[in-house]
Amino acid sequence: MLLERYLESLGSEAIQRALDLDAPRPALVRPTQDPKFGDFQINGAMPLGKELKKSPRELAQPIAEALAGVDAIEKAEVAGPGFVNIHLALPWIASKLTEALRDAARDGVPRVEEVSKVIVDFSSPNIAKQMHVGHLRSTIIGDAIARILSFMGHDVVRDNHLGDWGTQFGLLIVGMREWGDENALQATPIPELERVYKLASERAGSDEAFAERARAELAKLQSGDDQNRALWEHFVEVSRGTLEAVYAELDVSFDVWLGESAYHDALPGVVDDLLERGIAREDEGAVCIFWDEIDGAPKALRKQKTPFIVRKKDGAFLYSTTDIATVQHRKDHFHADRALYVVDNRQGLHFQQLFAVMKLLGTDMELEHVGFGTVLGNDGKPLRTRDASGHVITLASLLEESKQRARQRIDEGVAEGRLRVRPEEMDEVSRVVGIGAVKYADLRQNRLSDYQFDWDKMISFQGNAGPYLQYAYARCASIFAKGGVDMDAIVASATITLDAPAEQTLGKHLLRFTDVVYQAGATSQPHLVCEHIYELARAFNGFYAECPVLDAQGATRESRLGLTALTARQIRRGLGLVGIGVVDRM
């Protein structure tokens, strides 16, 4: 159940009935800032004061009286200049939690009423290059958004728009013929391709004849030469194997891998269409869009002096051209309603221009740039993608280090008696905790913010960190294991009640889950789910400390086991929605 939507409906009806209005008015429901004033606040009387020529406080009183008779509301009282503070009825909360407990498939979260076809474009590394730490945010933020939207019921297509076309492949083709080692290409494909590319790039910089050979081989590739096409396909194949290994470690998957090459044949038509419509024009041999010449162009772009180039003077296309063709393909082939581009904030101007072009072309599709900030090192500067010796800090090596650090922390916890991990489970627990720690440290941040990468804070069983939440889940699971209780039986039979204060606090947190999921999906902000799970874990720890579960008796024991089961499921599902795993024992 969407709690705030339900309360908005109740409040709106109460305002209309209490004030004898001819139509419903917005209740303007908001959570209260302080729980002692209630659970939610209705602010709808405030804007009505001027219209009805009465003080908002005078209007608020009959609204509060109308709400007092609703099953969901225990108490409604006027506060301040005309707010109505409402306290939810504990039996009503308990009944909703019992319903959610029975719903093992979705924990009470309904599917959206209107399904959209959504393309989520994320990760997008380059072929023939290692994924480095700079690829982390797009990959895991995009995956989390896709998971949340899919769970809500939208039809989601995860698209890895690879950088698999362009100038570098001419250099790679001549470079492989000059210096390539096929055995090395099979054994360690990306390092071999990077080695060859470096040699070819350096040679092209000082040898114009070599550079011309590379351009000629690129032209042959793009015109369909069989030998060059086969070599390019080989580069893509071996590169993709390396990429998929990293994605498997991150538990990230894609529905399609449509790189820049997929749209090459459409690019001449894109440029011709822009010219024919008068959106673009030639300028010194290049084809450009000059925003100050376009009627109806966004005001911010009309001040943009640099044109949006779609074909260079040498006839080469740019990724701006490819992106236009990509949007058109997504609309025509996938019949997409929306496309989300999970790309860092620095590309904001590019997407602003791309979206303006698509509007001029009449493409009926909602386009959104889901930007994000920068990962910072301990020095407060952007995290380096190369070490002191100039070597790339690969994403694979970062993930391996996270697992090793997690294992060290777990070993310490086992030695101190705080953790219980069997030797045969150590590898898997270290993997789940290590990878989860890296993901959570990123995803708990508002994506628009920069954040500092800190191993010690990241892999911690205390505070707002992934391992702390995974441990909270394992604690829930351990209650059932210790008591020999079948969780499925509790799910099927327990009726939740909320008598003790700690039970009430936990129950109110559990009730908010649906709203959090929907808000995170609507705003592409996975950190809202992370915040909820963290606060839920804290509430459960307070409940665990104050309310005996296995030692309770009768209906109280059943209820507390039901609360524990629902908490475990919500932590597991919430972490799963942002791509983080759990273990049952820790």
N, C-alpha and C positions, 0 to 999 in steps of 0.2 A: 504494500500500500504506500502510495506517495502521501506522506503525512502532511506536509505543508499545503499541498494541493487540496487535500480533504478539509483541512482547517480553513483554508481560504474560502472554500465553498460554504462551509458552515457559517463562517463570519459574514460572508456576503449576504446569505439568506437572512441572517439575524439582523443585519443593518436594514435590509429592505422591510422586514416585518416590524421591527421595533420602531422605525421612523416613518412607517406607512408611505414608502416611496413607490413610484410606479414601475421601477426597474431595479435589479440588483446593482450594487455598487461595490467596488473593490474593497476587500477587508484589509489589505496591506499587512499580511501576517509576517512577522519576523520572530526568530528565536530571541528570548530575553538575554540581556547581557549578564545577569546575575540570577542563578537558580532560585534564590530566596524570594524573588519577585514573580515566580511562576516559570512556566516552560516556554510559552510563546506570548507575543504581544500583538494585539490588533490595533492598527493605527488608522483605520478607515474613517473614524469620526473627525480627524484633524482637517482634511480638505473639505468636509461638508459644512463646517462652521460658517464660512462666508456665504455659501450657497443658500443655507437654510436660515441664516441670520440668527444663529444661536451659538453659544459658546460650545466648543468641542467637548468640554467636560459634561455639560448638560446633555449633549447627545449621547455620550458614552454610557451613561447610566442605564437607559433602557436597553442598549445593545448588550451590556453585561447581564442584565436580567433575562434577556431572551436566550443568551448562551448558557445560562445556569441550568436549564432543563435538559441539555443535551447529554446523552450517555457518555460521550467521550470526555466531557469536561466536568471536573469535580467542583471547580470554583472559578468565577470570573469577577474581577474587581477593577474598579476605575482607579487609575493612577495618574499622577502628574497633570498636565494640561488637558488630557482627554484620551490617554491610552487605555486599553482594556487588557489587563494581564490575565492570562488563563492558565490554570493548573489542570493538567490532564488527569483523568480519573484512573487510579491505579488498577482497578479491575478491568477497565477497558484496555489499558496497555497490556496487561497480562493475557487477555484473550487474543490480542493481535500477535503477541509473541508465541502463544500456543499454536496459532494458525501457521506462523512462519516455521515453527519447529516441525510441524507435520509436512511441510513443503521441502523435502530433502533435495529436490531437483533445483529449486531457485531461491530458497530461504525467504519466500514471500515477495520477491521482486517481480513485478509483472513485466510482460513484454510491452514494447511500445505499441501504441494504437496505430500509428502511421509508420510503415517501414520505408526507409530510404535506402537506395543503392549508393554506398559510400566507398570511394577509392581512398585508401590511405597509402600515400607515397612516402616511404621512409627508408633509411639506411643509405642506399644508393652509392656504394663504393665504386672505385674504378677497377676495371679489369687490369690484370698484370701488376697490381700493386697490393701490398699488405694493408689490411685494415689496421689503422692505428687508433690511439686513444681518442682522437678527434671524431671517430665514427660512433662512439659509445652512445651519446645522448640521442641522436636521431634514431638509432636502432631500438633502444629500449623505451623511449618515449612513444615512438610510433607504434611499437608492439603493444604497449599498454593501452593506448587509445583504441587500437583495433580490437583488442580483447574486450574492453568495456562496451564499445558500440555493438559488437557482435552479441555479447551477453544481453544487452538491452533488447535485441531482436532485429537490429538493422542487418541488411545484406551487405557484408563488408568484403571488399577485395583488397588484399595486401599486395602492393606492387613494389618490387625492388627495381627501380629505374637506374640500371647500371650505366656507368660511364664506359661503354664498350665500343666507341667509334671515334675517329678523329686522328689528328696528326701523329700521335704517339705510335700508331700502328704501322705507319710507313717506316718509322725508325726501327721498330721492333722486327719488321720483316727483313730489312736489309741487315740489321744487327744480328739476327739469328743465322742468317746465311754466312755472315762474316765470322762470328765468334761463338755461335750457339753450341750447346752441348745437350743432345737429345736425352742422354741418360740423366743428366742433372735436371732437365725440364720435367722428366717423369718423377724423379725422386723428391725434388724440392722446387716445384714449379715457380712459385712467386719469387723467391730469391734469385733464381736463374734469370727470369724475365727482367727483374730489376737490375741485375748485373749487366745484362745485355743492353738494356735501355740506357743505362748510365754511359756505357762505352759509346753507343751510337749517338747519343745526345752531345757528348763532348766532341766527338769527331765531326758532327754536323756543324758545330759552332766554329770550327776552324777550317773546314774543308767544304767549300761550296759545291764541288762536284758530288761529294757524298750526300750532302743535303738535297741536292737536286734528284739524286737516285731515290732517296727516301720519299720525296714528293711524288715522283713518278710511280713508285710502288703503291703509294696510298691511292693515287688516281686509278691505278689498275684494280686495286681492291674494291674501290667504290663503284667501278664500272662493271664488276662481276667477274673478274679474272679467276678462273678455277683454282689455280695454284695458290694465289694469294688468299683467296677465300678459304681454302682448306687450312692454310697456315693460321689464319685469323681464328677460325673455328677451333683449332687446336689450342690456341692461347686462351680462348674463352673457356673451353672445357676444363683445362687443368687449373685455371684460376678459380672457376666456380667450385671445384672440389675443395679447395682450401677455404673459400668463403663459407661453404656449407658446414665445415667442421667448426668454425667459430660460431655460426648461428646455432648449431646443435648444442654447443656448450652453453649458450645463452637461452636456449629453449625458445628460439625465434623462428618463425616459418613464414613463407610467402605463398600466395596463390599464383602469382605470375612474376616472371623475371623479364620484363620488357624493357630492355636497355635502349640507348639512343639509336642503335643500329636498326631497331624494329621500325623506325619512322623515316629512314633515309629516303626511300622512294617517294614519300609524300612531300618532301621539302620543296621541290621546285613548284609544285602546285600551291603550296602555302604562300610563297612569295608572289606568284602570279596573281593569286586572289587578292592579296593586300594591295598590289599595284592597280588592279582593275577597279577596286572599290575606292581608290584614292586615299587609302589609309596610309600607305607608304609611297615613297618616291625615290628615284635615283638621285644620288649626290656623289659626284666624283667617282662614279663607277660602282659605288656601294648602294644597297637598297636599305633605306632607313625610315623610321617613323619619327617625325618631328612633332612633339606634343603641342608646341605653341601654334601649330598650324591646324590642329584637329578640333573641330567644333564638338563640344560635348565632352572633351577630355577632362579628367579630374583636375581641379584647381591646382593641387599640389604638383601634378605632373606638368602643367602648362608652364611652370617656372623652371622645369628641368632643362638645362642647356644641352646635356649630352643626349643624342638621339638613341632610340632603340633600334639597333642594327639587326637586320634579319638575313642579309647576305653581304659578305665582304666584297671588295672590289676585284679580288682574284676569283670570285665565283664560289668561294667556300661558304657553307652555312654555319650558323652558330647554335649554341644550345638554346638561345631564344627562339630560333626557328623550330627546333626540335620540340620545345615545350608547347608551342602552339599546336603542332601536329599531334602531340600527345593528348592534349585536352580534347581535340576533335575526335580522336580515336576512342577515348574513354566515353564520350557522349554517344558516338555512333555505334560502337561495338558493345560496350558494357551497359549502355543506356543509364549511365550514372546520373544521380541527382546531385551528388556532392563530390568534391575531391579535396582532401586535406594534404598539404605539403609540409611534412615535418622536417624543416630545414632551419639552420641557425639564423639568428636575427640579422646577421650581416647581409643576408640575401633579400632583405625586405623590399628594397627598391625594385629589384628584378621582378619579384612577384607582383608588386603593385602595378608595374608596367604590363606584365603578362596578363593580369586579370582585366586591365583596361582594354587591351587588344581584344580579348575574348568577348568583352561586352560590345565593342564596336562591330565585331563579326556576328553578333547576335546569338552566341552560344548560350543556350538556356541551361545553365548549370551553376550551382553554388560553389565558389572556389575560395579556399581559405589557406593562408600561410600560417601554420602553427609554428611560430618561432620559439627559440630557446636561447638562454644565455650561455656563458662560457664556463668551462671547468678551470679552476685556478689551482696553482701549486701552492706550496707552503709560503712562497714569497709574495703571494697575492697577485702574481702575474699569470697569464694564460698557461695552463699546464703544457709543458714541452712535449712535442711529439717525437723529439730525438734526444738521445742521451748525450753525455759530455763528449763522446767520441764521434758523434754525428750519426749514429745508427738509429733507425726508426724504433720507437717504443711501440711494439705491436699490441693490438688488442688481445691477441692470443696470449702473449707473455704477461699482460696485466691480469688476465683471468687466472692464469696459472699461479701467479704470485698470490692472488686473493685466496685460492684454495690452500696454498701452503701456510699462509698467515692464519687462516681459519683453523687449520689442523693444529697449529701451535697453540692457539687460544683454547681449543677443545682439550688438547692434552693437558694444559695447565688446569682446566676446570675438572677434569677427571682425577688428576693427582690430588687436588684439593677437596675432592668429594662433592663438588657443586654440580657436576655433570655426570651422567651415566651413559656412556657410549661403548658398545661392545667392539672388540677389535675388528671383527668381520664387517662392522657397519661404518668404520671410521672413514673409509674413502668416500662413501656416498654422503655421509653427514657433512664431511669437510667440503665436498663439492656444493651441496645445497646451501650450506651456510656461507661459504665464500662467495659464490656467484650471487646469492641473494643479498649479501651485504653491499656489494658494489652497486647492484641495481637499486636497492632501497635508498642508499645514500644520495643517489641522483634523483630518483622519482619522488622522494619526500619533499623536494624543493619545489617551490613555484617555478615552473619551467622557464619563465621569463627572467628569472634571477640568475646571476652568476653564483657559483658555490665553490668552496675550497675542498679539494680532495685530501682527506686525512685518514690514513689507514687506521690509526688508533681509535678514532671516533666511529669509524665505519664498521669495524669488526669488534663489536662490544655487546656484551650480554646485559648491559644496563643502559638506560636512557633511550632516546629515540633512534634506534638502530635496528637493522633487519634481524640480527641474531636474537635481540630481546623479544621481538614479536614471534619468531619461530620457537623460542623457548616457551613463551606463553601458550602457544598452541600445543606443544609437547606436554606442558603441565596439565592442560585440559584432558588430553588423551590419556595421561598417566593415571588420572583419577578413575577412569573406567577400567584400565588395566589392573590397577591395585585392588579395586573392589570386585573384580570379576564380573563387571556389569556389561550387559550387551547394549551398546549405544543405540542400535536400531530399535530395540524393544522400548527404550526410554522415549525415543522419537515418536513411536507409535502410540504410547500410552500416557506420558506425563502431561499433567495440567499445570501450567506455570502460575504461581502466585507471587506477589511482591509485598512481603510483610516487613522484613528488616530494611533499614536505610540503605545498606550496601546492595541489597537485591534491587531496590528501586533505582539506584544510580546506574547499576549495570543494565537493568531493563530499559531505561530511557535511552541509553547509548545504543542498545541493540535495535530499538524502534526506528532509529534514524538511518539505517543502512540503505534502504531504497532511495531516499532523497539524495544521499551522498552519491550513489552510483549514477543517478540521473543527472545530477549537477555536474559531476566529473565528465560524463559523456557529452553534455550540452556545451561545455566550455573547453573541452580538450585539456582538462587539468587533472592528471592522475594523482597529484599530490593530495587532493581532497580525500581520495580513498585511503592513502597512507595515513593522513591525519586521523581519520576515523578509526582505523585499525589500531593505531598507537593509543588513542584515548580509550578504546575498548579494552585493550590489554591492561591498561592501568586500572580501569574500573573492575576488570575481572580479578586482578591481583588484590584490590581492596576487598572485594567479595570473598575471595579465597581465604584472606586473613581473618575476616570477621564472621563468616558463616560456614560452619562445618557442613560438609557435603555427605561423605560416606557415613559419618557418625550421627547424622540427623535421622529422624524417625518418620515413618509413614509418608503422608502426602508431602510433608516438608522436604524429605529426602528426594522424593520423585521430582518435585518442582526444581530443587537445586541441581539435580542431575540434568533436568531439561534445560535450565539456564546454561549449564556448563557445556552441554552438547551444542546448543545454538551458538554459544560464544566460539566454540571450536570450529564449527562450520563457517561462521562469519569471518573469522581470522583466516582460515584456509582459503575461502572463496575470495575474500578481499585481496589477500596476497596474490592469489592466482590471477586476479584481474589485472595486476601490474606485472605479471610474469615471474613471480617468486614462489618457489616451492617450500614445502614443509616436510618435517620428519615426525614420526609418532613418538619417538623416544630420544631423549637428549639429556 
